[in-house]
Amino acid sequence: MILLMLDCGLRVTEVATLKVGHFDFQEQKVILPSLKKRSESPIYRSIPLTNRVIDALSEVYVKLKDRSADAWIFPTNSKSGHIDRVRIYMMLKRKSSYKIHPHMLRHTFATRIVSKGNDIRIAQKLLGHSSQKTTEIYLHVPEHQKKEAIKSIEHISLWYKTKRFLFPKKSVFKIEHQNKLTNVHVGRISELKKLYELYHKRVNVFIAGPQGIGKSHLLTHFNGDKILRLDDFSGVKKTLGNLLLTLHNGDKANIIDLLTKNADINKVITKESSSQIIELIKKSCEKNEYTLIIDDLTNITKAGVTALEKLKNHFHFIVAARKLKIDFASFMTNFEKLELKAISRDETIKLIYHLTQDFQKRIEDYETFKNHIWEQTEGNPLYIYELVERFRKEPVISLQEVREIRHTSARSEIDISIPIVICLSSLMVLRYVGGELDDDSGAFKLFGGAFLLFALFARNIFKLGKRKYI
């Protein structure tokens, strides 16, 4: 059904009322009577079929019980005997997440026919329009084709290009900066799937990753039943008190009765020990009834670790942190680690596209722009967001701006090939001198060999020596 509208330009009603007799399988075309002209001698239009339409049609044809000329291609048990146009409409809506309706496919068909250089009169005949003006309404010229057309009449000399490169002209146009970045979600499909699997199994999860990698963003897109969410776990007693209030729907009087007869809840939480509050929290809900999400445990204290050790077997936990000191990881004995890494290049390009939709026209070379952001951010979503935000403030984003604007976290572009060559050459010279000194060569060969061996494994040695966090 979709291909008949997309590759043949059929109306949704024409698709619904197709009969076997409308197809000429030998000539590989469909011949339809005009829906607009209802007379004794109707006007027909003939549309050749693409290979993928023929392949899809063959799969439908072999399943038909009735293959006579008057048999419907899409039969149903309704009074009409064929599928209703509303059902086709709803099918397409569901398959496209409610973004596409049938007429958009016919519109796309018309645009593709003309954009490939075909005469508009051919599109008119294929679409079944009596007037060429009607066909023109359907046509849409993509923005990139308009740009290419303008470029084709703009002949820039080599001298002008050189002058513009050496002496870039600053734009005099003032554009008021507005933050139009929206909550775009790209990638993380496998991570979200894994998170949901662990959630349904009630397995505690530790989400790890550096700054800006998308830990909080992932948790924002996570939904479930009976979820309690905390920003952090720094102020332990206050956090536990708020958790207790939430479990009792903010009924302070009830909590005060449970703790003590003191009328001031703040004094109660300050006065009573964390252990007593934790015991009340456990009594306020069933085991694994709630999922407790903590956005950032990076700055957790020893008191917080103690509290989580007592709560980890009563609540289902999903926690996130950039890193945790090994001494503070004792509460994570029954946690499964989900490590977030940088998004791929394809996902980065997709994210850049979504974030720059409202100002792409101001970017002189979009391909160079995308490559620059990828190289600067290495797939860190927050850094991509920040660098796009920085470029948004420029009235015109020329190649000069793309080269000059960098992200502060980007790695320095240092060529270390020369120091490496000098170092290795020195080791080789040292070994050679040792070989020439015969009897006195032992020390030179020993030091040369030791330095060479250390150079081979230096990275791993340094890495092992710096392990302080999980």
N, C-alpha and C positions, 0 to 999 in steps of 0.2 A: 504493500500500500504506500509506504513512504517513497520507494523508488519510482513508482508510477507518477507521483507528484513531483519528485525532485529531478528525474531524468526524462520525463515525458511532458511535464507541465500540466498534468490533468487537474481539473477541479475536484474537490472532495466528493461532490455529488456524482461526478463522472466515474470516480473510482468505485463508489458504493454500488453503482448500477451497471458495472461492466458485465458483459456476457461473453461466453466462449466464442460466439460468432463475430464479436468485434475484432478478434485477432486473426491476422493472416500469418500463420506460423511459417509458411514457406518463404514469404517475403520479409519476415521478421518486422512486422509493423502492426500498429493498432489503428483501426478506422472507426471514428466516432461521429455520431450525428450531433449537430449543434443544439445545445440546450436553449439557445436564444431564439432560434427560428423554428417555431412549431407550425408546420404546414404539411400538406400532402406530399410534397417533394422536399424533404429536409436537406440541408447543406451538410456535407460530411467533410471531415479533415483527417488527414493521414499523418501519423507520427511514427518514424522509425524507432526501433527499440535498441537500447544499449545492451551490451553483453551481460551486464549484471542484472538488468531487468529480465532478460530471457532466462538466466540461471534461477532467479527467484521465482519467476512465473512457472518454470518447469516443476519446482518443488510443490507449488500450489496445485498445479494441473493433475499431477499423479494421485493426489488425495481426493479429487472430485469424484463423487459417485455418479453424477450425471454430467456427460461431456458433450451433450447435444448443443447446437448453435444457440438455442434460447436459454441454456442453463447459466445461472449466475456464477461468476468467478468467486465471489465471497458470499455463499449462501448462509441463511440462518433460518430459524423456525418461526420468524415473525410473519405477520400478515403479508408484507410485501415480498417476502422470500429472500431478500438480500440484506446485507448489513446496513445499519442506519448510519447516516453521516455523523450524527452526534457521537456514536461509539468510536468512530475513527478519530474524531476530534479529541475525545478523552484519552484514547490510547496514545496518541501522539503527545499530548500534554504530560501524561504520566512518564513516558519514556524520556522526555526532555526536561524533567523536573519543573514542569509548568512554565517553560520558557518559549516554546515554539507552538504555533498553530498551523493548520494545513496550508493556508494561503501563503505563508512565508516560504514554503517549499516551491510553490508555483512562481513566486516572485524571484527566488534564487535561480530557478531554471531560466527565466527570461534574461536576468542579468548575465548569467554565464554564457548564454548563446551570443549575446551582443558583444560582451567583453572579449570574446575570442576573435573578433574581427568580422563576424557575420553581418549581413545586411539586416536592418531592422524589419524589412518586409518578410524575411524568413521567419523571424520571431513572431511576427503578426500572424502568419499562417499556422505556425505550430501551436500558438496559444488559442487560435480560433477567434480572433478579434476582427470585427467588421471594419474598424477604423484604426489607422496607424497611431492616432493620438491616444487611443486607449492603451496601446502597447507601450508608448513612451512613459506612461504613468508608472509602469512596473520597473522601468530601468533605473538602475542605481550604479553610478560610477564610483568605485572605491577611492579613498583618499590617496593611496599610494600611486594609483594610476594618474590622478590629477597632478601629483608632484612630478611624476616622470614626464608628463606632457609639457609642463612648464620648463623642466630641465632641458628638454629636447630643443627648445627655442632659445635657451640661454647659453651662448658660446663664451666661455671664460678662457682668456688667454693664459699662457704659462706665467707671463709677467704679473698679471693680476693675482693669480694664485700665490706666487712667491711674495708679493707685496702684502697680501692679506695675512700670510703666515708670519712674516717678520714684523709687521706693524698692524696687529689686530685692532680693529676699530670698535671701541666700546659702544654699546647700545645706549641711545638717549631715551628709550621708552621706559617708562616707570610702570611696574606691575606690582600692585599691592599683594603682598604675600598672604595667602590663606592656607591654613593647614587642612587639607582635604583628604588626608590619608585615612582610610577606613580600616575596619577590623578584618583584614584579608587573611584567609586561611589557605595556605598552600603546603602540600606535602604532609608528612607525618601520618600517612595512612596506616603503615605497618605498625608504628608506635602506638597509635590510638587503638588499633585492633588488639595488640598485645596487652595494652592497659585494660581494655574491657574484659579480655579473657581472664586476667588475673583478678579483676574486680568481682566477676561472677564466681570465681573459685574461692574468693575471700583470702587471697594471698597478699600479704603486706608488700608494698612496692616502694622502692627508693629510686626516684628519678634524678639522675646525675647529669651534669653538663656545665660548661663554662658560662660566663655572663652572656646574655643575649641569645642563647641557643634555642630558647623557646619553651622553657619548663613551665612557666606560668601560663603561657599561651596554650600549651597542650592541656593543662588542667582546666583552663577556661572553657575549652571545647569538649570537656568530659562531663557527661551527665549521668546521673544515677539516682536511685531512691535513697532517702534518708542520709543525706550528705551534710556534714558539718565542716565548714572551711575556716581555717585560721591563716593569717598573714605570716606569722612566725611563732616562735615559742620562747621568746626572750624573757618577758615578765611572767614567771611561772605561776605565782599565786593569782595574779590578775587574770591570766589566761584561763586557769582552772576555774576561777569564779565565774567568768563569762560563759564557759562551757556548761557549768552547772545551771546557770540561769537559763541558757538556751534549752537544755533538756527539760526544765520545768516551766517552759513558756514564759519566762520573765517573772514568775511568781516569787518575788523576794520574801514575802511573808512566810511562805511555805518552807523556803530554804532556811530562813532564820529559825523557824521552829525546829527544823531538823538539826541545825548546828548548836544553837544556844538561844537564850531568850533576849539577847541583845537586839535592839531595834535598828541598828545601823549596819547594813550589809557590808559596807566598806571596812568597818572596824572588825567585823566578824572574819572577813577574808584575810585581813592583816594579822589578826590575833591567832586564828586557828592554824594548825599545821597543814602542810600540803597533803600529808598522808590521810588525814581525816576527810579532806575535800575529795580526794581521789576515791576513797571508799564510798562516799555519798554518790559520786558520779557513777560508779559501778552499779550501785543499787537502783539508780534512776533509769537504767535501760538494760535490755537483754544483751547477752554476749553476741558480738558481731552484728548487732541490730543496726548500728550506725557505721558509716565510713567517715573517718576523720582525715581531711586533706589539709596539709600544712605546706604553704607555698615556698617557704624558705627556712631551712634549718641550719644555714651556714654559720650563724652566730649563736648557736644553742649553748647554754651554760651547763655546768655539772648538775645543777638542780633540775634543769629541764630534762637531762638524760635520765636522771633518777625517776622523774615523773613518767616519762615515756616507757621506761622499763616496767613500771607497774600497770600501765594502761595498754601495752602492746598486745596482750593476749585477750583483752576485753573488746577493744575496738578493732575494726579493720582500718589499717593505715595506708595512706598514699602520701608520701612526703617527697620534697624536692630540695636540693642544695647544690651549690657549686662544688663544694668539697666539705668533707668532715674529717676532723682530726681522728686518728686511729683510737686515741684514748677515749673519745666521745662516741664511739660506734658500738658500744656494748649492747645497746637496746636493739640493734639491727640483726640479731642472730637468726631471726626467722623472716627476714626481708629478702625479696628478689630485686636485683638491680636492673634498672632500665636506663641505659646510657643513651643520651641524645647527642648526635653528631651533627655536623654542618649539613645543610640540605644540598642536594646535588646541583650540578650546573643547570640542568633543564628546569628544576624547580626554582632556582635562583632567577633564571630568565623569565619564568612565568610570574614570579612575585614582582619583579621589576616592571613587567608589563602592566600588572594590575595597579601598582602604586603610581605609575606615571601616565595613566590614561588621560588625565585632564590637562597635561602640559607636554605631551609628546610632540606637538607641532613646533615647540620652541627648541627642540633638540636637533642640532644640525646633522649629526651622524649618529643615528640610533644604535647601529651595530657596535661602533667604537664605544659608545656610552655604556652599553650593556656589558661589554668585555671589561671595561675599566672598573665597573662596580663589582663584577665577579672577582677580579684580581685583587681588589682592595679589601674585600670583605671575606673572601674564601667561604662563602655560603653561610655566614652567621646572620640569621634573620634580623636581629636588632641593628647590626651594623649596616645591613642593606637598607633598612628603614631610615636610619639616621643619615646615610649618605644621599639617598633619594630626597630626603627633606632638605638637605643642604643645597642640592642642585635646583630644587623647586624655587629657591629664592632668587635665582638668576633670571633676568628678563629674557636673555637669549643664551642658550647653552651651545657655544661654539666648541670646536676642537681644542682651542686654547684653554677654555675653562675646564674641559674634561681632563686635560693633561695636568692642570695646576691644582684642582680640588682633590684632596686626598682625605681618607679617614685616618684619624689619629692612631687607631689601633693597627693600621696596616703595617706589614713587615717592611723594614727598610730595604730598598733595592740595592744591595751591596754585592758586587762581584767578588767572590772569594776564590775564584779559580786561580788567580796569580799567587796568593799566599799558599794555597795547597800545592801548586807546582813547585814553588821555592822550597817548601818543607820536604816534600818527597825527594826533590833533587838533592837537598842537603843530606838526607839519609843515605841516598845512593852513593854520594861522594864519600861519606863517612865509611861505608862498607868497602868502597873501592880502595881508599887509603889504607884501611886495615889489611886488605889483600896484598898490597904492595910492600908492606913493612915486614912481611914474613913472620919472623919469630916474635916481633913486638906487636903483632896485629890483633892479639886476643882481645884486648880492652876495646879497641875500635869496633871490631865485629860484634862484641857483646853489647855495647851501647847502641850501635846502629840497629842491630836486630831487636833489642828491647824497645827502642823508640818506635820502630816500624810496627811491632806487635801491639804496642799501646795505642798507636794511631788507628789501627784496624778496629779495636774494641773500645775506644775512648767513649763513644756515645753511650754504649750500654753501661759502662762503668759509672759514668756521671749520673745516668738515669737511676741506677740502683742506689747510689749514694744520696739521692734527693727524695726518696720515697718517704713522705711524712703524712700523706693523706690518702683516703680511699676514694 
